[in-house]
Structure formats: structure tokens, C-alpha cells
Amino acid sequence: MQSSTSPQRRTWTADRSARCFVTTHALGTYVLLEAARTHALRYLQVSTDEVYGSIEQGTSQSFPPCALLALFATKTGADLLVQSYFHTYALPALICRGSNNYAPTSIPRSSSR
């Protein structure tokens, strides 16, 4: 079965989505970090294990980031911004990288994995 979406359309959609991710993850994280710093708050960054890349290669918190899609690359950038605020401003910050759990009856999903 052939896809009804042309390669040009998929590229345009990916580019458009990437702009949205950059705005949300980079700028949004910056705004929240500045608010936390200004008001002396602790900061929790909810991220994803997708910043490590493909699950077929295995993942570990000791692995360097290896994001495969724009969404996860911008999340990686946001995570690094949080780390920089931790080191530069001594902002109390945590990054939580949750993962998806799969079972024999799980419904497959579209992702970088």
C-alpha cells in the first residue's frame, strides 16, 4: 500500500513541526528557567528517553544524547539548557527521562524506535 502523503508534503510537515518544537522546547524552557531563577524555585524538566536514540541499540543514562527526530533533538537541547542553568546559576534542577513500557498486547506506535 502506497502512502497518500508525498515526500515533499512529509518534509514540509517535518520542517513546520521542527519550528514548533524549537519554539516550545528551547524558548519555552528558557522562559520557565528564568522564572525559576528569578523566584528562587526548584525546576523539574520532564523529558524523554528518546534523547538517547534507538532502543534497538539499548539505552542508558550514561549514553550521550543521540536524538533521531526533530522533536527529540529539541528536547535534548532543552535538557542541556537546564544543565547549563544548574551549573551557571546553581539553580536546583532535575531532569526526568521517562520511558515507554511495552507488553505483548501493546499497540505499536509510530516513533523513532
Biopython code that builds the backbone (N, CA, C, O; Angstrom):
import numpy as np
from Bio.PDB.StructureBuilder import StructureBuilder

atoms = [
    (1, "MET", "N", (0.835, -1.174, 0.000)),
    (1, "MET", "CA", (0.000, 0.000, 0.000)),
    (1, "MET", "C", (0.884, 1.242, 0.000)),
    (1, "MET", "O", (1.819, 1.347, 0.794)),
    (2, "GLN", "N", (0.589, 2.167, -0.878)),
    (2, "GLN", "CA", (1.381, 3.366, -1.023)),
    (2, "GLN", "C", (0.838, 4.476, -0.124)),
    (2, "GLN", "O", (-0.372, 4.605, 0.061)),
    (3, "SER", "N", (1.744, 5.268, 0.425)),
    (3, "SER", "CA", (1.342, 6.379, 1.285)),
    (3, "SER", "C", (0.643, 7.452, 0.468)),
    (3, "SER", "O", (1.040, 7.746, -0.660)),
    (4, "SER", "N", (-0.404, 8.038, 1.048)),
    (4, "SER", "CA", (-1.129, 9.102, 0.355)),
    (4, "SER", "C", (-0.434, 10.443, 0.536)),
    (4, "SER", "O", (-0.860, 11.439, -0.048)),
    (5, "THR", "N", (0.627, 10.488, 1.333)),
    (5, "THR", "CA", (1.343, 11.729, 1.570)),
    (5, "THR", "C", (2.636, 11.716, 0.767)),
    (5, "THR", "O", (3.432, 10.784, 0.885)),
    (6, "SER", "N", (2.848, 12.739, -0.043)),
    (6, "SER", "CA", (4.043, 12.803, -0.869)),
    (6, "SER", "C", (5.265, 13.104, -0.016)),
    (6, "SER", "O", (5.138, 13.657, 1.076)),
    (7, "PRO", "N", (6.468, 12.739, -0.514)),
    (7, "PRO", "CA", (7.690, 13.059, 0.236)),
    (7, "PRO", "C", (7.823, 14.557, 0.498)),
    (7, "PRO", "O", (8.282, 14.962, 1.566)),
    (8, "GLN", "N", (7.424, 15.380, -0.473)),
    (8, "GLN", "CA", (7.502, 16.828, -0.286)),
    (8, "GLN", "C", (6.594, 17.272, 0.861)),
    (8, "GLN", "O", (6.971, 18.126, 1.664)),
    (9, "ARG", "N", (5.404, 16.692, 0.931)),
    (9, "ARG", "CA", (4.461, 17.051, 1.986)),
    (9, "ARG", "C", (5.006, 16.622, 3.355)),
    (9, "ARG", "O", (4.902, 17.369, 4.329)),
    (10, "ARG", "N", (5.583, 15.420, 3.425)),
    (10, "ARG", "CA", (6.146, 14.952, 4.695)),
    (10, "ARG", "C", (7.300, 15.846, 5.139)),
    (10, "ARG", "O", (7.407, 16.162, 6.324)),
    (11, "THR", "N", (8.164, 16.259, 4.212)),
    (11, "THR", "CA", (9.281, 17.142, 4.536)),
    (11, "THR", "C", (8.765, 18.479, 5.032)),
    (11, "THR", "O", (9.265, 19.003, 6.028)),
    (12, "TRP", "N", (7.772, 19.038, 4.355)),
    (12, "TRP", "CA", (7.200, 20.320, 4.781)),
    (12, "TRP", "C", (6.606, 20.191, 6.178)),
    (12, "TRP", "O", (6.797, 21.069, 7.020)),
    (13, "THR", "N", (5.898, 19.120, 6.421)),
    (13, "THR", "CA", (5.287, 18.913, 7.736)),
    (13, "THR", "C", (6.369, 18.770, 8.798)),
    (13, "THR", "O", (6.243, 19.338, 9.883)),
    (14, "ALA", "N", (7.428, 18.022, 8.506)),
    (14, "ALA", "CA", (8.516, 17.846, 9.471)),
    (14, "ALA", "C", (9.196, 19.177, 9.762)),
    (14, "ALA", "O", (9.501, 19.475, 10.917)),
    (15, "ASP", "N", (9.440, 19.987, 8.721)),
    (15, "ASP", "CA", (10.064, 21.291, 8.916)),
    (15, "ASP", "C", (9.172, 22.198, 9.749)),
    (15, "ASP", "O", (9.646, 22.889, 10.652)),
    (16, "ARG", "N", (7.889, 22.194, 9.444)),
    (16, "ARG", "CA", (6.932, 23.019, 10.182)),
    (16, "ARG", "C", (6.874, 22.564, 11.637)),
    (16, "ARG", "O", (6.843, 23.389, 12.550)),
    (17, "SER", "N", (6.859, 21.258, 11.848)),
    (17, "SER", "CA", (6.838, 20.720, 13.199)),
    (17, "SER", "C", (8.118, 21.069, 13.939)),
    (17, "SER", "O", (8.076, 21.392, 15.126)),
    (18, "ALA", "N", (9.258, 21.008, 13.255)),
    (18, "ALA", "CA", (10.534, 21.318, 13.895)),
    (18, "ALA", "C", (10.526, 22.740, 14.435)),
    (18, "ALA", "O", (11.013, 22.983, 15.539)),
    (19, "ARG", "N", (9.977, 23.691, 13.667)),
    (19, "ARG", "CA", (9.893, 25.078, 14.148)),
    (19, "ARG", "C", (9.068, 25.154, 15.420)),
    (19, "ARG", "O", (9.426, 25.869, 16.356)),
    (20, "CYS", "N", (7.980, 24.430, 15.455)),
    (20, "CYS", "CA", (7.107, 24.403, 16.629)),
    (20, "CYS", "C", (7.850, 23.814, 17.823)),
    (20, "CYS", "O", (7.741, 24.332, 18.935)),
    (21, "PHE", "N", (8.600, 22.742, 17.605)),
    (21, "PHE", "CA", (9.351, 22.110, 18.687)),
    (21, "PHE", "C", (10.440, 23.038, 19.229)),
    (21, "PHE", "O", (10.652, 23.119, 20.438)),
    (22, "VAL", "N", (11.125, 23.734, 18.323)),
    (22, "VAL", "CA", (12.177, 24.662, 18.753)),
    (22, "VAL", "C", (11.580, 25.761, 19.618)),
    (22, "VAL", "O", (12.123, 26.101, 20.669)),
    (23, "THR", "N", (10.465, 26.308, 19.172)),
    (23, "THR", "CA", (9.806, 27.364, 19.945)),
    (23, "THR", "C", (9.359, 26.850, 21.301)),
    (23, "THR", "O", (9.602, 27.485, 22.326)),
    (24, "THR", "N", (8.709, 25.707, 21.303)),
    (24, "THR", "CA", (8.183, 25.161, 22.550)),
    (24, "THR", "C", (9.284, 24.704, 23.486)),
    (24, "THR", "O", (9.296, 25.079, 24.658)),
    (25, "HIS", "N", (10.199, 23.907, 22.990)),
    (25, "HIS", "CA", (11.203, 23.310, 23.869)),
    (25, "HIS", "C", (12.326, 24.273, 24.229)),
    (25, "HIS", "O", (12.681, 24.379, 25.403)),
    (26, "ALA", "N", (12.889, 24.971, 23.264)),
    (26, "ALA", "CA", (14.016, 25.865, 23.571)),
    (26, "ALA", "C", (13.545, 27.149, 24.249)),
    (26, "ALA", "O", (13.975, 27.460, 25.360)),
    (27, "LEU", "N", (12.676, 27.884, 23.593)),
    (27, "LEU", "CA", (12.214, 29.147, 24.159)),
    (27, "LEU", "C", (11.361, 28.922, 25.402)),
    (27, "LEU", "O", (11.505, 29.634, 26.395)),
    (28, "GLY", "N", (10.482, 27.942, 25.346)),
    (28, "GLY", "CA", (9.625, 27.647, 26.499)),
    (28, "GLY", "C", (10.430, 27.252, 27.719)),
    (28, "GLY", "O", (10.134, 27.693, 28.830)),
    (29, "THR", "N", (11.447, 26.425, 27.526)),
    (29, "THR", "CA", (12.305, 26.019, 28.642)),
    (29, "THR", "C", (13.067, 27.221, 29.189)),
    (29, "THR", "O", (13.193, 27.374, 30.404)),
    (30, "TYR", "N", (13.571, 28.065, 28.314)),
    (30, "TYR", "CA", (14.286, 29.272, 28.741)),
    (30, "TYR", "C", (13.386, 30.156, 29.616)),
    (30, "TYR", "O", (13.809, 30.617, 30.676)),
    (31, "VAL", "N", (12.162, 30.388, 29.177)),
    (31, "VAL", "CA", (11.225, 31.226, 29.940)),
    (31, "VAL", "C", (10.964, 30.626, 31.326)),
    (31, "VAL", "O", (10.958, 31.340, 32.329)),
    (32, "LEU", "N", (10.749, 29.315, 31.369)),
    (32, "LEU", "CA", (10.489, 28.664, 32.646)),
    (32, "LEU", "C", (11.724, 28.682, 33.558)),
    (32, "LEU", "O", (11.604, 28.883, 34.767)),
    (33, "LEU", "N", (12.891, 28.474, 32.983)),
    (33, "LEU", "CA", (14.119, 28.522, 33.777)),
    (33, "LEU", "C", (14.355, 29.910, 34.355)),
    (33, "LEU", "O", (14.742, 30.044, 35.516)),
    (34, "GLU", "N", (14.126, 30.932, 33.557)),
    (34, "GLU", "CA", (14.286, 32.308, 34.039)),
    (34, "GLU", "C", (13.309, 32.597, 35.172)),
    (34, "GLU", "O", (13.671, 33.249, 36.151)),
    (35, "ALA", "N", (12.081, 32.122, 35.047)),
    (35, "ALA", "CA", (11.090, 32.322, 36.116)),
    (35, "ALA", "C", (11.535, 31.601, 37.392)),
    (35, "ALA", "O", (11.419, 32.148, 38.488)),
    (36, "ALA", "N", (12.042, 30.377, 37.248)),
    (36, "ALA", "CA", (12.510, 29.631, 38.408)),
    (36, "ALA", "C", (13.702, 30.330, 39.054)),
    (36, "ALA", "O", (13.792, 30.416, 40.278)),
    (37, "ARG", "N", (14.611, 30.826, 38.228)),
    (37, "ARG", "CA", (15.794, 31.521, 38.756)),
    (37, "ARG", "C", (15.396, 32.816, 39.457)),
    (37, "ARG", "O", (15.885, 33.097, 40.551)),
    (38, "THR", "N", (14.530, 33.597, 38.853)),
    (38, "THR", "CA", (14.084, 34.877, 39.402)),
    (38, "THR", "C", (13.367, 34.712, 40.736)),
    (38, "THR", "O", (13.523, 35.533, 41.640)),
    (39, "HIS", "N", (12.586, 33.652, 40.852)),
    (39, "HIS", "CA", (11.767, 33.442, 42.051)),
    (39, "HIS", "C", (12.350, 32.386, 42.991)),
    (39, "HIS", "O", (11.672, 31.933, 43.913)),
    (40, "ALA", "N", (13.602, 31.994, 42.757)),
    (40, "ALA", "CA", (14.307, 31.018, 43.605)),
    (40, "ALA", "C", (13.502, 29.729, 43.799)),
    (40, "ALA", "O", (13.308, 29.259, 44.920)),
    (41, "LEU", "N", (13.040, 29.173, 42.673)),
    (41, "LEU", "CA", (12.266, 27.935, 42.703)),
    (41, "LEU", "C", (13.119, 26.762, 42.232)),
    (41, "LEU", "O", (14.108, 26.951, 41.525)),
    (42, "ARG", "N", (12.737, 25.566, 42.623)),
    (42, "ARG", "CA", (13.347, 24.355, 42.070)),
    (42, "ARG", "C", (12.707, 24.088, 40.711)),
    (42, "ARG", "O", (11.559, 24.465, 40.477)),
    (43, "TYR", "N", (13.450, 23.437, 39.814)),
    (43, "TYR", "CA", (12.963, 23.211, 38.450)),
    (43, "TYR", "C", (13.013, 21.720, 38.115)),
    (43, "TYR", "O", (14.027, 21.057, 38.334)),
    (44, "LEU", "N", (11.917, 21.210, 37.588)),
    (44, "LEU", "CA", (11.851, 19.824, 37.127)),
    (44, "LEU", "C", (11.598, 19.811, 35.626)),
    (44, "LEU", "O", (10.574, 20.310, 35.160)),
    (45, "GLN", "N", (12.523, 19.247, 34.877)),
    (45, "GLN", "CA", (12.395, 19.116, 33.429)),
    (45, "GLN", "C", (11.891, 17.706, 33.134)),
    (45, "GLN", "O", (12.576, 16.728, 33.433)),
    (46, "VAL", "N", (10.709, 17.599, 32.555)),
    (46, "VAL", "CA", (10.170, 16.298, 32.171)),
    (46, "VAL", "C", (10.562, 16.075, 30.714)),
    (46, "VAL", "O", (10.078, 16.763, 29.815)),
    (47, "SER", "N", (11.428, 15.124, 30.502)),
    (47, "SER", "CA", (11.983, 14.867, 29.178)),
    (47, "SER", "C", (11.552, 13.490, 28.693)),
    (47, "SER", "O", (10.448, 13.045, 29.009)),
    (48, "THR", "N", (12.394, 12.815, 27.941)),
    (48, "THR", "CA", (12.077, 11.511, 27.375)),
    (48, "THR", "C", (13.354, 10.702, 27.181)),
    (48, "THR", "O", (14.428, 11.267, 26.976)),
    (49, "ASP", "N", (13.234, 9.381, 27.247)),
    (49, "ASP", "CA", (14.387, 8.533, 26.960)),
    (49, "ASP", "C", (14.731, 8.545, 25.472)),
    (49, "ASP", "O", (15.773, 8.026, 25.073)),
    (50, "GLU", "N", (13.868, 9.128, 24.656)),
    (50, "GLU", "CA", (14.108, 9.203, 23.210)),
    (50, "GLU", "C", (15.333, 10.056, 22.880)),
    (50, "GLU", "O", (15.833, 9.998, 21.756)),
    (51, "VAL", "N", (15.826, 10.847, 23.836)),
    (51, "VAL", "CA", (17.028, 11.644, 23.576)),
    (51, "VAL", "C", (18.257, 10.752, 23.388)),
    (51, "VAL", "O", (19.276, 11.203, 22.866)),
    (52, "TYR", "N", (18.162, 9.481, 23.816)),
    (52, "TYR", "CA", (19.274, 8.549, 23.671)),
    (52, "TYR", "C", (19.284, 7.832, 22.323)),
    (52, "TYR", "O", (20.257, 7.151, 22.000)),
    (53, "GLY", "N", (18.229, 7.969, 21.539)),
    (53, "GLY", "CA", (18.185, 7.326, 20.236)),
    (53, "GLY", "C", (17.364, 6.052, 20.233)),
    (53, "GLY", "O", (16.387, 5.926, 20.971)),
    (54, "SER", "N", (17.761, 5.129, 19.412)),
    (54, "SER", "CA", (17.005, 3.904, 19.166)),
    (54, "SER", "C", (17.149, 2.897, 20.299)),
    (54, "SER", "O", (18.242, 2.673, 20.820)),
    (55, "ILE", "N", (16.032, 2.298, 20.667)),
    (55, "ILE", "CA", (16.038, 1.292, 21.732)),
    (55, "ILE", "C", (16.750, 0.011, 21.284)),
    (55, "ILE", "O", (17.227, -0.758, 22.119)),
    (56, "GLU", "N", (16.823, -0.218, 19.979)),
    (56, "GLU", "CA", (17.495, -1.421, 19.477)),
    (56, "GLU", "C", (18.967, -1.429, 19.888)),
    (56, "GLU", "O", (19.561, -2.493, 20.063)),
    (57, "GLN", "N", (19.551, -0.242, 20.040)),
    (57, "GLN", "CA", (20.945, -0.139, 20.449)),
    (57, "GLN", "C", (21.080, -0.192, 21.964)),
    (57, "GLN", "O", (22.194, -0.261, 22.483)),
    (58, "GLY", "N", (19.973, -0.161, 22.671)),
    (58, "GLY", "CA", (19.990, -0.100, 24.119)),
    (58, "GLY", "C", (20.128, 1.348, 24.564)),
    (58, "GLY", "O", (20.605, 2.190, 23.803)),
    (59, "THR", "N", (19.721, 1.637, 25.773)),
    (59, "THR", "CA", (19.861, 2.990, 26.294)),
    (59, "THR", "C", (20.335, 2.951, 27.735)),
    (59, "THR", "O", (20.088, 1.991, 28.465)),
    (60, "SER", "N", (21.005, 3.989, 28.119)),
    (60, "SER", "CA", (21.497, 4.147, 29.477)),
    (60, "SER", "C", (21.668, 5.633, 29.741)),
    (60, "SER", "O", (21.930, 6.404, 28.819)),
    (61, "GLN", "N", (21.522, 6.035, 30.989)),
    (61, "GLN", "CA", (21.714, 7.435, 31.321)),
    (61, "GLN", "C", (23.153, 7.887, 31.092)),
    (61, "GLN", "O", (23.424, 9.085, 31.007)),
    (62, "SER", "N", (24.060, 6.947, 30.994)),
    (62, "SER", "CA", (25.455, 7.304, 30.740)),
    (62, "SER", "C", (25.724, 7.548, 29.251)),
    (62, "SER", "O", (26.796, 8.036, 28.895)),
    (63, "PHE", "N", (24.774, 7.218, 28.387)),
    (63, "PHE", "CA", (24.948, 7.426, 26.948)),
    (63, "PHE", "C", (24.843, 8.911, 26.616)),
    (63, "PHE", "O", (24.071, 9.633, 27.247)),
    (64, "PRO", "N", (25.610, 9.369, 25.633)),
    (64, "PRO", "CA", (25.440, 10.755, 25.174)),
    (64, "PRO", "C", (24.133, 10.870, 24.383)),
    (64, "PRO", "O", (23.656, 9.872, 23.843)),
    (65, "PRO", "N", (23.552, 12.061, 24.307)),
    (65, "PRO", "CA", (22.326, 12.217, 23.515)),
    (65, "PRO", "C", (22.556, 11.827, 22.053)),
    (65, "PRO", "O", (23.620, 12.077, 21.485)),
    (66, "CYS", "N", (21.539, 11.214, 21.467)),
    (66, "CYS", "CA", (21.601, 10.797, 20.058)),
    (66, "CYS", "C", (20.181, 10.823, 19.500)),
    (66, "CYS", "O", (19.675, 9.804, 19.030)),
    (67, "ALA", "N", (19.540, 11.990, 19.554)),
    (67, "ALA", "CA", (18.155, 12.124, 19.113)),
    (67, "ALA", "C", (18.037, 11.889, 17.608)),
    (67, "ALA", "O", (18.870, 12.363, 16.835)),
    (68, "LEU", "N", (16.995, 11.154, 17.192)),
    (68, "LEU", "CA", (16.827, 10.797, 15.785)),
    (68, "LEU", "C", (15.800, 11.663, 15.061)),
    (68, "LEU", "O", (15.798, 11.698, 13.830)),
    (69, "LEU", "N", (14.940, 12.353, 15.775)),
    (69, "LEU", "CA", (13.915, 13.199, 15.165)),
    (69, "LEU", "C", (13.989, 14.599, 15.757)),
    (69, "LEU", "O", (14.518, 14.786, 16.852)),
    (70, "ALA", "N", (13.459, 15.584, 15.032)),
    (70, "ALA", "CA", (13.495, 16.976, 15.492)),
    (70, "ALA", "C", (12.880, 17.133, 16.877)),
    (70, "ALA", "O", (13.412, 17.865, 17.711)),
    (71, "LEU", "N", (11.779, 16.463, 17.126)),
    (71, "LEU", "CA", (11.126, 16.547, 18.435)),
    (71, "LEU", "C", (12.110, 16.204, 19.552)),
    (71, "LEU", "O", (12.199, 16.929, 20.543)),
    (72, "PHE", "N", (12.841, 15.114, 19.401)),
    (72, "PHE", "CA", (13.734, 14.651, 20.447)),
    (72, "PHE", "C", (15.032, 15.447, 20.473)),
    (72, "PHE", "O", (15.647, 15.587, 21.531)),
    (73, "ALA", "N", (15.456, 15.966, 19.333)),
    (73, "ALA", "CA", (16.637, 16.836, 19.296)),
    (73, "ALA", "C", (16.369, 18.122, 20.061)),
    (73, "ALA", "O", (17.245, 18.607, 20.778)),
    (74, "THR", "N", (15.172, 18.680, 19.921)),
    (74, "THR", "CA", (14.862, 19.909, 20.653)),
    (74, "THR", "C", (14.678, 19.630, 22.139)),
    (74, "THR", "O", (14.993, 20.484, 22.968)),
    (75, "LYS", "N", (14.177, 18.458, 22.488)),
    (75, "LYS", "CA", (14.092, 18.085, 23.905)),
    (75, "LYS", "C", (15.506, 17.946, 24.481)),
    (75, "LYS", "O", (15.757, 18.344, 25.618)),
    (76, "THR", "N", (16.419, 17.385, 23.699)),
    (76, "THR", "CA", (17.806, 17.266, 24.134)),
    (76, "THR", "C", (18.390, 18.653, 24.385)),
    (76, "THR", "O", (19.063, 18.879, 25.391)),
    (77, "GLY", "N", (18.127, 19.577, 23.463)),
    (77, "GLY", "CA", (18.604, 20.952, 23.633)),
    (77, "GLY", "C", (18.046, 21.590, 24.890)),
    (77, "GLY", "O", (18.765, 22.283, 25.610)),
    (78, "ALA", "N", (16.777, 21.361, 25.157)),
    (78, "ALA", "CA", (16.149, 21.900, 26.363)),
    (78, "ALA", "C", (16.786, 21.289, 27.614)),
    (78, "ALA", "O", (17.009, 21.987, 28.603)),
    (79, "ASP", "N", (17.075, 19.996, 27.567)),
    (79, "ASP", "CA", (17.738, 19.329, 28.698)),
    (79, "ASP", "C", (19.112, 19.959, 28.951)),
    (79, "ASP", "O", (19.489, 20.196, 30.099)),
    (80, "LEU", "N", (19.846, 20.224, 27.890)),
    (80, "LEU", "CA", (21.167, 20.838, 28.032)),
    (80, "LEU", "C", (21.063, 22.252, 28.589)),
    (80, "LEU", "O", (21.927, 22.685, 29.352)),
    (81, "LEU", "N", (20.016, 22.968, 28.214)),
    (81, "LEU", "CA", (19.788, 24.304, 28.764)),
    (81, "LEU", "C", (19.551, 24.226, 30.269)),
    (81, "LEU", "O", (20.053, 25.055, 31.028)),
    (82, "VAL", "N", (18.785, 23.228, 30.695)),
    (82, "VAL", "CA", (18.549, 23.019, 32.130)),
    (82, "VAL", "C", (19.875, 22.736, 32.832)),
    (82, "VAL", "O", (20.143, 23.295, 33.895)),
    (83, "GLN", "N", (20.699, 21.878, 32.250)),
    (83, "GLN", "CA", (22.004, 21.580, 32.844)),
    (83, "GLN", "C", (22.861, 22.839, 32.965)),
    (83, "GLN", "O", (23.569, 23.027, 33.954)),
    (84, "SER", "N", (22.787, 23.696, 31.950)),
    (84, "SER", "CA", (23.588, 24.931, 31.992)),
    (84, "SER", "C", (23.123, 25.851, 33.119)),
    (84, "SER", "O", (23.954, 26.500, 33.755)),
    (85, "TYR", "N", (21.825, 25.924, 33.382)),
    (85, "TYR", "CA", (21.318, 26.751, 34.484)),
    (85, "TYR", "C", (21.721, 26.155, 35.835)),
    (85, "TYR", "O", (21.989, 26.885, 36.789)),
    (86, "PHE", "N", (21.758, 24.848, 35.903)),
    (86, "PHE", "CA", (22.206, 24.176, 37.127)),
    (86, "PHE", "C", (23.653, 24.565, 37.435)),
    (86, "PHE", "O", (23.987, 24.896, 38.572)),
    (87, "HIS", "N", (24.512, 24.522, 36.405)),
    (87, "HIS", "CA", (25.928, 24.814, 36.597)),
    (87, "HIS", "C", (26.222, 26.311, 36.689)),
    (87, "HIS", "O", (27.038, 26.726, 37.512)),
    (88, "THR", "N", (25.579, 27.114, 35.871)),
    (88, "THR", "CA", (25.867, 28.548, 35.824)),
    (88, "THR", "C", (25.262, 29.317, 36.987)),
    (88, "THR", "O", (25.922, 30.162, 37.592)),
    (89, "TYR", "N", (24.002, 29.023, 37.298)),
    (89, "TYR", "CA", (23.282, 29.793, 38.316)),
    (89, "TYR", "C", (23.013, 28.992, 39.591)),
    (89, "TYR", "O", (22.342, 29.485, 40.498)),
    (90, "ALA", "N", (23.521, 27.784, 39.669)),
    (90, "ALA", "CA", (23.256, 26.897, 40.812)),
    (90, "ALA", "C", (21.752, 26.726, 41.036)),
    (90, "ALA", "O", (21.293, 26.592, 42.171)),
    (91, "LEU", "N", (21.000, 26.732, 39.945)),
    (91, "LEU", "CA", (19.555, 26.523, 40.026)),
    (91, "LEU", "C", (19.293, 25.066, 40.397)),
    (91, "LEU", "O", (19.767, 24.165, 39.704)),
    (92, "PRO", "N", (18.553, 24.816, 41.469)),
    (92, "PRO", "CA", (18.227, 23.433, 41.797)),
    (92, "PRO", "C", (17.320, 22.856, 40.699)),
    (92, "PRO", "O", (16.179, 23.287, 40.539)),
    (93, "ALA", "N", (17.837, 21.887, 39.956)),
    (93, "ALA", "CA", (17.094, 21.356, 38.808)),
    (93, "ALA", "C", (17.296, 19.857, 38.689)),
    (93, "ALA", "O", (18.363, 19.327, 38.998)),
    (94, "LEU", "N", (16.243, 19.186, 38.231)),
    (94, "LEU", "CA", (16.275, 17.756, 37.934)),
    (94, "LEU", "C", (15.740, 17.539, 36.533)),
    (94, "LEU", "O", (14.873, 18.275, 36.064)),
    (95, "ILE", "N", (16.267, 16.518, 35.870)),
    (95, "ILE", "CA", (15.741, 16.114, 34.562)),
    (95, "ILE", "C", (15.245, 14.683, 34.706)),
    (95, "ILE", "O", (16.000, 13.795, 35.099)),
    (96, "CYS", "N", (13.990, 14.466, 34.391)),
    (96, "CYS", "CA", (13.367, 13.147, 34.466)),
    (96, "CYS", "C", (13.130, 12.658, 33.037)),
    (96, "CYS", "O", (12.391, 13.285, 32.278)),
    (97, "ARG", "N", (13.748, 11.553, 32.677)),
    (97, "ARG", "CA", (13.596, 10.993, 31.328)),
    (97, "ARG", "C", (12.846, 9.668, 31.425)),
    (97, "ARG", "O", (13.445, 8.601, 31.565)),
    (98, "GLY", "N", (11.541, 9.763, 31.349)),
    (98, "GLY", "CA", (10.705, 8.573, 31.416)),
    (98, "GLY", "C", (10.815, 7.744, 30.149)),
    (98, "GLY", "O", (11.302, 8.220, 29.124)),
    (99, "SER", "N", (10.363, 6.509, 30.227)),
    (99, "SER", "CA", (10.365, 5.637, 29.049)),
    (99, "SER", "C", (9.006, 4.980, 28.902)),
    (99, "SER", "O", (8.202, 4.958, 29.834)),
    (100, "ASN", "N", (8.771, 4.457, 27.734)),
    (100, "ASN", "CA", (7.530, 3.732, 27.463)),
    (100, "ASN", "C", (7.726, 2.272, 27.833)),
    (100, "ASN", "O", (8.800, 1.705, 27.633)),
    (101, "ASN", "N", (6.693, 1.683, 28.365)),
    (101, "ASN", "CA", (6.726, 0.256, 28.688)),
    (101, "ASN", "C", (5.879, -0.494, 27.667)),
    (101, "ASN", "O", (4.816, -0.027, 27.257)),
    (102, "TYR", "N", (6.362, -1.651, 27.268)),
    (102, "TYR", "CA", (5.671, -2.438, 26.260)),
    (102, "TYR", "C", (5.330, -3.814, 26.822)),
    (102, "TYR", "O", (6.052, -4.369, 27.651)),
    (103, "ALA", "N", (4.224, -4.335, 26.352)),
    (103, "ALA", "CA", (3.787, -5.673, 26.741)),
    (103, "ALA", "C", (3.350, -6.416, 25.485)),
    (103, "ALA", "O", (3.191, -5.798, 24.432)),
    (104, "PRO", "N", (3.153, -7.719, 25.573)),
    (104, "PRO", "CA", (2.756, -8.486, 24.387)),
    (104, "PRO", "C", (1.485, -7.948, 23.719)),
    (104, "PRO", "O", (1.306, -8.112, 22.512)),
    (105, "THR", "N", (0.616, -7.316, 24.483)),
    (105, "THR", "CA", (-0.632, -6.819, 23.909)),
    (105, "THR", "C", (-0.596, -5.334, 23.586)),
    (105, "THR", "O", (-1.627, -4.739, 23.273)),
    (106, "SER", "N", (0.601, -4.726, 23.662)),
    (106, "SER", "CA", (0.714, -3.295, 23.365)),
    (106, "SER", "C", (0.395, -3.015, 21.901)),
    (106, "SER", "O", (0.636, -3.845, 21.025)),
    (107, "ILE", "N", (-0.147, -1.842, 21.660)),
    (107, "ILE", "CA", (-0.431, -1.395, 20.298)),
    (107, "ILE", "C", (0.821, -0.685, 19.777)),
    (107, "ILE", "O", (1.331, 0.225, 20.430)),
    (108, "PRO", "N", (1.321, -1.093, 18.605)),
    (108, "PRO", "CA", (2.516, -0.427, 18.064)),
    (108, "PRO", "C", (2.240, 1.058, 17.850)),
    (108, "PRO", "O", (1.118, 1.452, 17.534)),
    (109, "ARG", "N", (3.269, 1.868, 18.023)),
    (109, "ARG", "CA", (3.133, 3.301, 17.796)),
    (109, "ARG", "C", (4.222, 3.761, 16.836)),
    (109, "ARG", "O", (5.239, 3.091, 16.652)),
    (110, "SER", "N", (3.988, 4.901, 16.241)),
    (110, "SER", "CA", (4.975, 5.476, 15.340)),
    (110, "SER", "C", (5.930, 6.310, 16.168)),
    (110, "SER", "O", (5.512, 7.211, 16.896)),
    (111, "SER", "N", (7.224, 6.007, 16.056)),
    (111, "SER", "CA", (8.234, 6.777, 16.778)),
    (111, "SER", "C", (9.568, 6.571, 16.111)),
    (111, "SER", "O", (9.662, 5.946, 15.055)),
    (112, "SER", "N", (10.587, 7.092, 16.727)),
    (112, "SER", "CA", (11.937, 6.930, 16.207)),
    (112, "SER", "C", (12.481, 5.542, 16.491)),
    (112, "SER", "O", (13.544, 5.175, 15.992)),
    (113, "ARG", "N", (11.773, 4.785, 17.275)),
    (113, "ARG", "CA", (12.254, 3.460, 17.658)),
    (113, "ARG", "C", (11.854, 2.508, 16.608)),
    (113, "ARG", "O", (12.149, 1.318, 16.709)),
]
sb = StructureBuilder()
sb.init_structure("model")
sb.init_model(0)
sb.init_chain("A")
sb.init_seg("    ")
for serial, (resi, resn, name, xyz) in enumerate(atoms, 1):
    if name == "N":
        sb.init_residue(resn, " ", resi, " ")
    sb.init_atom(name, np.array(xyz, "f"), 0.0, 1.0, " ", f" {name:<3s}", serial, name[0])
structure = sb.get_structure()
